Amino acid sequence: MRRVTMQQIADQVGVSKFAVSQALSGKPGVGDETRAKIIQTAAALGYNLSSQWAIKKQSGEPPIHERKTSAVSKNTVIVLLPNVRFQERGAVFWGRIIDGVSSELEKQGIRVMMVTENNAEGFIDIINPSAVLGLIGIGYIPSQLLLEIRKTAIPFVLIDHEDPLIPCDSVFMNNYDCFRKLTTNLIALGHRRMRFIGNPTYSRSFHERWLGFRMVLEENRLSVPSTDDPLLNLDENAQDVIEQTINQLIETNELPQVFVCANDFYAHMTIRLLIMRGVRVPVDVSVTGFDNTQEYRDLPSLSTVEVHNELMGIRAVEVLQKRLKNPDLPYEKTLIYGEVLFRQSVARCDIKE
């Protein structure tokens, strides 16, 4: 393994190389909290601390890591969020999961080290497996990076992601059943013409939500959107595609009774675009989301599915602890159910004006 440098530690913590040097040598000028974080990160990365503390030992003063806590012991869990920049639009969603993980680990006196590296080689360069207790991955993680993590033999749990080539413990929302319930309730409210907004290939969660939606339509002999539907093939130009599709549907008088969106982000975007074109929500068209992330005062309150983000984080810690105690147990997939919340963005079809 390559030698860990002070600059790598500085980059990880977000401080200067000088601050790292001061903290590791026990010199003043660095706050206690920052000093502890630097030492914790240095230990997790596998930095050779002995040379930095040699003078302190000779003077009889306990080295910093012994005075703070046992920083070199396996008492750190890595929280890996490699696509944090791409997933920034869902910061509320991911932030609550991270809060759940962090608070549960803190209760148990376990340190947390956030890593956003998405390159397999870069990840291995900054991690010392012998100093890491386990890893919790959040969101999409490339297969190559997961392979490298598995090679390190670090026990890991994934939240809202899984890879068919790399079996492991995972924690998910029960996306399929929640979306079945949402779609079934919409049918009970009189809705028959529905359009799904979201790319099923984007993530496992989106795929499961699409499957739940599609299965209920098929079971009720309702029309299922074709796979070439532009609303099922969204990418980074999602807003343009949704806007163009809405405009076309308005011009051809083919608006559905309800847009069923894969998440709240798309739902709020859709409501704004409809309102801009003079379409009334929910009088003319209903809209639903998934996540229950946040509300906007200038929009009708969104009908959605409650995602227990913090609980997902807590469960991931519990699953990791179980794996640490029983490394030979079969892998498990934990599913957490969410409640369907009907609010202002949905109306019954038989009371529409």
Helices and strands as residue ranges (DSSP letters): H 6-13, H 17-25, H 32-45, H 50-58, H 64-68, E 76-80, G 86-90, H 91-107, E 111-115, H 120-126, G 129-131, E 134-138, H 143-151, E 156-159, E 169-173, H 175-188, E 194-197, H 204-219, G 230-232, H 238-251, E 258-261, H 264-276, E 286-288, E 304-305, H 309-325, E 333-336, E 340-341, G 349-351
